[in-house]
Amino acid sequence: HEGVRTRRWKLIKFEELGDVEMYDLEADPDEMTSIAEDPNYSDVRARLESLLVQLRADYDVPADS
C-alpha cells in the first residue's frame, strides 16, 4: 500500500485490493470511518491523489512498487 498524509487528511491506497481509505484526522483522529467514497470529500480526495502522484514522481518511485 501507499499513502499520503497532511496535518488534517490521510489517504491510503491498497493497489492489490483496489481499495482506498481516507480520513479527516481532525474530525476522526482514531481513523474509524473512511470517507474515501463520500462525495462531499471528492475534491479533497482528488487533491491528495494528485499529491501522491507528485510525490511518486519527485522520489522516482515506480508505479508498481
Buried (B, 14 or more C-beta within 10 A) or exposed (E): EBBBEEEEBBBBBEEEEEEBBBBBBEEEEEEEEBBBEEEEBEEBBEBBBEBBEEEBEEEEEEEEE
